[in-house]
Amino acid sequence: MPTPLPSTPICRALATILLSVGVLACGDPGLADPDSLRFAQRGSVQIALISPLALGEGTLEQTLESRSEGPWTLTEKVTYGTRIGDVNQRKSSVLPEVAAGQYAQWITQVNDNPGLSLFVSGLSSDLEPECLFPASTLTLTLNDESTRTARSWIRCVQGFLSTLTPVGSGPDPGAPRVANVATLARDFTLGQDFVSAFGGTLPFGTLAHGDVLQTGPDQPEVISSAAGLSQWWSRLNLPSQSLPSVDFEQETVILAAVGQRLEAGDSVDVRRILPVAQGTIVELVLQVPGDFCSPAERRHFPYHVVVVPKLRAPIRFSQPVSIERIPCG
């Protein structure tokens, strides 16, 4: 007897598509015969891209994880040396049934399309190449829940997740295929018009991040000397932390601040540091509790102190400060 389609209109439409590729997104995944499933048809894909910034002094790390049930998550992280500058995460906003349908279409291409399939002769999953500047390191991993196995392909590619291209991929002739598959996964989840939260930024690393309850910084500031950093370190009530070593001949320190905030949960972050034709622009983001949150009253001065390779003057701070709403809790 054929498997009955789910009752809701959306699920019925999607199930018709998904049954054609062997997946019933809105039904019980246990109904499918594991031997008839494509690899990772029940499972997940992870695309991890590590791209160098500013002559290799830092990185932009982007990790996209998509599951056969539908939800996907993108995590982006900026680093400078060994320091993390900022982390941004976004999640799928479409119905799980729709996202599951997109995943099903993608995994079908990966398994069945001769031009895209990862399971072809000569495409090794054992390579661990050392990718030299300016190449990015791409790791594409498929996790198959039916067999509890995983397969990974690591290749050197050009560009960030938003600009990923098979051109110039290496070190083997199969590298462009891996890059193409990763690009297709990006398009099925993030969309072809995806823009990174950190697009164009210079690398930066966090020296301190938090808030003070008494008098604190009212506005952003460039700290250009060890004496200035030491003074702010004391004002931010950070004497318990060792004063970080900064080479002010080669580096610049930015103090991000937006003045006094009146609700708990508010914080400020440096999001991007952009070289422009005349100087540098520093973009700040004010993070506040999202809709339907009920934060308690809390008078405080949030701040974010970062170090970055020496910036070209004049250094300006973008206005107005962008507001980003974050989940409650």
Residue pairs with C-beta under 8 A, 6 or more apart in sequence:
3 19
3 24
3 27
3 31
5 11
5 12
5 15
5 16
5 19
6 12
6 15
6 26
6 27
8 26
10 95
10 97
10 98
11 25
11 26
11 97
14 25
14 26
14 97
14 98
14 100
14 101
15 24
15 25
15 26
15 27
17 101
17 104
17 105
18 24
18 25
18 100
18 101
18 104
21 38
21 41
21 104
21 105
21 107
21 108
22 32
22 36
22 37
22 38
22 41
23 29
23 32
23 41
23 42
23 68
23 100
23 104
24 31
24 32
25 68
25 69
25 70
25 96
25 97
25 100
25 101
25 104
26 97
26 100
29 42
29 68
32 41
32 42
34 146
34 147
37 146
38 107
38 108
38 110
38 111
38 112
39 107
39 110
39 111
39 119
39 142
39 144
39 147
39 151
40 68
40 107
40 110
40 142
40 143
40 144
41 68
41 104
41 107
41 111
41 144
41 146
42 68
42 144
42 145
42 146
43 67
43 68
43 142
43 143
43 144
43 145
43 146
44 65
44 66
44 67
44 68
44 142
44 143
44 145
45 65
45 66
45 103
45 106
45 107
45 140
45 141
45 142
45 143
45 185
46 63
46 64
46 65
46 139
46 140
46 141
46 143
47 62
47 63
47 64
47 65
47 138
47 139
47 140
47 141
47 161
47 182
47 185
47 186
48 61
48 62
48 63
48 64
48 138
48 139
48 140
48 141
49 61
49 62
49 63
49 136
49 137
49 138
49 139
49 157
49 160
49 161
49 164
49 182
50 59
50 60
50 61
50 136
50 137
51 59
51 60
51 61
51 62
51 136
51 159
51 160
52 58
52 59
52 133
52 134
52 135
52 136
53 59
53 60
53 78
53 201
53 202
53 203
54 202
54 203
54 309
55 133
56 133
57 80
57 81
57 203
57 309
58 78
58 79
58 80
58 81
58 85
58 202
58 203
58 204
58 205
59 78
59 79
59 203
60 76
60 77
60 78
60 160
60 196
60 198
60 201
60 203
61 76
61 77
61 78
61 79
62 74
62 75
62 76
62 77
62 160
62 161
62 196
63 74
63 75
63 76
64 72
64 73
64 74
64 161
64 185
64 186
64 189
64 190
65 72
65 73
65 74
65 75
66 72
66 99
66 103
66 106
66 185
66 188
66 189
67 103
68 100
68 103
68 104
68 107
68 145
69 96
69 100
70 92
70 95
70 96
70 97
70 98
70 99
70 100
70 103
71 91
71 92
71 96
71 99
72 91
72 92
72 99
72 189
73 89
73 90
73 91
73 92
74 89
74 90
74 91
74 189
74 190
75 87
75 88
75 89
76 87
76 88
76 89
76 196
76 197
76 198
77 84
77 85
77 86
77 87
77 88
78 84
78 85
78 86
78 87
78 198
78 201
78 203
78 204
79 85
79 203
79 205
80 203
80 204
80 205
80 306
80 307
80 308
80 309
81 205
82 205
83 205
83 206
83 207
83 307
84 205
84 206
85 203
85 204
85 205
85 206
85 270
85 306
86 198
86 204
86 206
86 269
86 270
86 271
88 197
88 198
88 271
90 197
92 99
92 189
99 189
102 188
102 189
103 188
105 188
106 184
106 185
106 188
109 116
109 117
109 181
109 184
110 116
110 117
110 118
110 142
110 181
111 117
111 119
114 120
116 177
116 180
116 181
116 184
118 140
118 142
118 151
118 153
118 177
118 178
118 181
120 174
120 177
122 172
122 173
122 174
123 153
123 174
123 177
123 178
124 153
124 172
124 174
125 151
125 152
125 153
127 153
127 154
127 155
127 171
127 172
128 154
129 137
129 154
129 155
129 156
129 170
129 171
131 137
131 156
132 156
134 158
135 156
135 157
135 158
135 168
135 170
136 156
136 157
136 158
136 159
136 160
137 154
137 155
137 156
137 157
138 154
138 155
138 156
138 157
138 164
138 178
138 179
138 182
139 152
139 153
139 154
140 152
140 153
140 154
140 155
140 178
140 181
140 182
140 185
141 150
141 151
141 152
141 153
142 150
142 151
142 152
143 149
143 150
144 150
144 151
153 178
155 169
155 170
155 171
155 172
155 174
155 175
155 178
155 179
156 169
156 170
156 171
156 175
157 164
157 165
157 166
157 168
157 169
157 175
157 178
157 179
157 182
158 164
158 165
158 167
158 168
158 169
159 165
160 196
160 199
161 186
161 190
161 194
161 196
162 194
162 195
162 196
162 199
164 179
164 182
164 183
164 186
165 179
165 183
166 175
166 176
166 177
166 179
166 180
166 183
167 176
169 175
169 176
169 178
169 179
186 194
197 271
197 272
198 271
198 272
199 272
200 272
200 274
201 271
201 272
201 273
201 274
202 273
202 274
202 275
202 308
202 309
202 311
203 308
203 309
204 254
204 270
204 273
204 306
204 307
204 308
205 306
205 307
205 308
206 304
206 305
206 306
207 244
207 246
207 253
207 305
207 306
207 307
208 233
208 236
208 238
208 241
208 303
208 304
208 305
209 267
209 269
209 303
209 304
209 305
210 236
210 302
210 303
211 261
211 267
211 300
211 301
211 302
211 303
212 235
212 236
212 237
212 300
212 301
212 303
213 299
213 300
213 301
215 301
216 235
216 236
216 257
216 260
216 300
216 301
216 303
217 232
217 235
217 236
217 255
217 257
217 259
217 301
217 303
218 257
218 259
218 260
218 301
219 257
219 258
219 259
220 254
220 255
220 256
220 257
220 258
220 282
220 284
220 317
221 254
221 255
221 257
222 252
222 253
222 254
222 255
222 311
222 315
223 229
223 232
223 252
223 253
223 254
223 255
223 305
224 248
224 252
224 253
225 248
226 246
226 248
228 253
229 243
229 244
229 246
229 253
230 243
232 255
232 305
233 239
233 241
233 243
236 303
236 305
244 307
246 253
246 307
249 310
250 309
250 310
251 307
251 308
251 309
251 310
252 307
252 308
252 309
252 310
252 311
252 315
253 305
253 306
253 307
253 308
254 270
254 273
254 282
254 305
254 306
254 307
254 308
254 315
255 303
255 304
255 305
256 268
256 269
256 270
256 282
256 284
256 303
256 304
256 305
256 306
257 268
257 301
257 302
257 303
257 304
258 268
258 284
258 286
258 302
258 321
259 301
260 299
260 300
260 301
261 298
261 299
261 300
261 301
261 302
262 297
262 298
262 299
263 288
263 289
263 295
263 296
263 297
263 298
264 289
264 295
264 296
264 297
264 298
264 300
265 287
265 288
265 289
265 293
265 295
265 326
266 286
266 287
266 288
266 289
266 295
266 300
266 302
267 286
267 287
267 302
267 304
268 284
268 285
268 286
268 287
268 302
268 303
268 304
268 321
269 284
269 285
269 287
269 304
270 282
270 283
270 284
270 285
270 304
270 306
271 283
271 284
271 285
271 322
272 282
272 283
273 280
273 281
273 282
273 283
273 308
273 311
274 280
274 281
274 282
274 283
275 311
275 312
278 314
279 311
279 312
279 313
279 314
279 315
279 316
280 311
280 312
280 313
280 314
280 315
280 316
281 316
281 317
281 318
282 315
282 316
282 317
282 318
283 317
283 318
283 322
284 304
284 317
284 318
284 321
284 322
285 321
285 322
285 323
285 324
286 321
286 322
286 323
286 324
287 323
287 324
287 325
287 326
288 323
288 324
288 325
288 326
289 295
289 325
289 326
289 328
290 325
290 326
290 327
290 328
291 325
292 328
293 328
